[in-house]
């Protein structure tokens, strides 16, 4: 499994906001520069994250973005689902009739375990966990 650029950039942007704290809104340009994300691309991501209520935006000269919740309340899974939709590893888990072998598929158990494992991992990692484990602080 590979994370998309959209997912990676989204996680980086959210980590950046967690790292900077909620004292002062962070301008889009500053986040983009610190995280080496194209500003126009980041703007699209932040619109989605705002719509999903993971970030708040503040308008004006001192405006920018802040997290809408504490870093301990935002999981990587929430970020990924906001940007990518359902984290289903294959369509056969989403739609029973998408595979003619769904009734007796020998790989379904494997796919289900991968799906459950991936979801458990990303739902178990918060932005606070990332802040706490980063050696770059």
Phi, psi and omega per residue, in radians:
X1 nan 2.466 -3.101
X2 -2.258 2.318 3.065
X3 -1.313 2.415 3.102
X4 -1.263 2.850 3.059
X5 -1.030 -0.710 3.121
X6 -0.996 -0.808 -3.134
X7 -1.155 -0.802 -3.130
X8 -1.088 -0.811 3.126
X9 -1.096 -0.698 3.122
X10 -1.090 -0.741 3.106
X11 -1.140 -0.747 3.111
X12 -1.062 -0.761 -3.126
X13 -1.138 -0.743 3.137
X14 -1.182 -0.673 3.072
X15 -1.081 -0.743 3.129
X16 -1.022 -0.797 3.126
X17 -1.113 -0.689 3.107
X18 -1.126 -0.727 -3.125
X19 -1.132 -0.687 -3.090
X20 -1.382 -0.313 3.132
X21 1.421 2.987 -3.083
X22 -1.747 0.181 -3.126
X23 -1.132 -0.637 -3.056
X24 -2.426 2.230 3.095
X25 -1.002 2.452 -3.118
X26 -1.705 2.127 3.110
X27 -1.090 2.514 3.134
X28 -0.934 -0.775 -3.109
X29 -1.050 -0.698 -3.134
X30 -1.168 -0.743 3.105
X31 -1.082 -0.817 -3.129
X32 -1.018 -0.755 -3.134
X33 -1.185 -0.806 -3.111
X34 -1.113 -0.610 -3.057
X35 -1.786 0.059 3.131
X36 0.959 0.861 3.105
X37 -2.016 2.302 3.077
X38 -0.973 2.278 -3.027
X39 -1.027 -0.734 -3.128
X40 -1.118 -0.664 3.118
X41 -1.189 -0.760 3.131
X42 -1.078 -0.658 3.124
X43 -1.031 -0.736 3.101
X44 -1.092 -0.752 -3.137
X45 -1.118 -0.739 -3.102
X46 -1.160 -0.570 3.064
X47 -1.072 -0.753 3.116
X48 -1.167 -0.797 -3.132
X49 -1.104 -0.593 3.082
X50 -1.213 -0.768 3.116
X51 -1.039 -0.640 3.133
X52 -1.477 0.109 3.065
X53 1.073 0.612 3.036
X54 -1.669 -0.423 3.065
X55 -2.289 2.802 3.032
X56 -2.089 2.587 3.084
X57 -1.976 2.543 3.096
X58 -2.121 2.186 -3.124
X59 -1.479 2.837 3.026
X60 1.852 3.138 -3.075
X61 -1.056 -0.601 3.124
X62 -1.742 0.355 -3.054
X63 -1.424 -3.135 -3.137
X64 2.693 -2.621 -3.077
X65 -2.153 2.575 2.998
X66 -2.372 2.816 3.030
X67 -1.202 2.543 3.124
X68 -1.502 -0.228 3.121
X69 -2.416 2.965 3.067
X70 -1.147 2.603 3.126
X71 -0.954 -0.531 3.131
X72 -1.251 -0.235 -3.110
X73 -1.786 -0.032 -3.131
X74 -1.988 2.078 3.141
X75 -1.702 2.792 3.048
X76 -1.054 -0.644 3.102
X77 -1.036 -0.703 3.108
X78 -1.097 -0.728 -3.138
X79 -1.142 -0.837 -3.115
X80 -1.093 -0.760 3.133
X81 -1.147 -0.630 3.103
X82 -1.081 -0.711 -3.048
X83 -1.578 -0.525 -3.020
X84 -1.983 -0.234 -3.023
X85 1.501 -2.761 -3.105
X86 -1.011 2.465 -3.121
X87 -1.626 0.584 -3.141
X88 -1.223 2.233 -3.047
X89 -1.334 -0.319 3.091
X90 -2.715 2.658 -3.094
X91 -1.136 -0.426 -3.088
X92 -1.141 -0.381 3.078
X93 -1.435 -0.480 -3.131
X94 -1.400 -0.761 -3.038
X95 -2.188 1.916 -3.104
X96 -0.951 -0.676 -3.054
X97 -1.546 0.182 -3.124
X98 -1.357 -0.227 -3.125
X99 -2.306 2.324 -3.135
X100 -1.195 -0.289 -3.129
X101 -1.740 0.192 -3.005
X102 -0.997 -0.532 3.141
X103 -1.223 -0.603 -3.090
X104 -2.391 0.708 -3.085
X105 -1.319 2.197 -3.133
X106 -1.257 -0.328 -3.107
X107 -1.730 -0.100 -3.085
X108 -1.019 -0.734 -3.138
X109 -1.080 -0.710 3.128
X110 -1.132 -0.850 -3.125
X111 -1.073 -0.713 3.125
X112 -1.100 -0.735 3.131
X113 -1.163 -0.689 3.085
X114 -1.098 -0.821 3.123
X115 -1.004 -0.875 -3.121
X116 -1.106 -0.702 -3.141
X117 -1.142 -0.802 3.130
X118 -1.056 -0.829 -3.131
X119 -1.107 -0.713 3.124
X120 -1.109 -0.701 -3.127
X121 -1.152 -0.923 -3.073
X122 -1.201 -0.483 3.087
X123 -1.373 -0.270 -3.133
X124 -1.668 -0.022 -3.131
X125 -1.967 2.104 3.112
X126 -1.781 2.909 3.034
X127 -1.067 -0.595 3.099
X128 -1.118 -0.692 3.072
X129 -1.045 -0.732 3.128
X130 -1.117 -0.748 3.111
X131 -1.083 -0.734 -3.087
X132 -1.220 -0.531 -3.047
X133 -1.667 -0.184 -3.085
X134 -1.270 2.193 3.129
X135 -1.361 -0.172 -3.060
X136 -1.441 -0.031 -3.098
X137 -1.338 nan nan
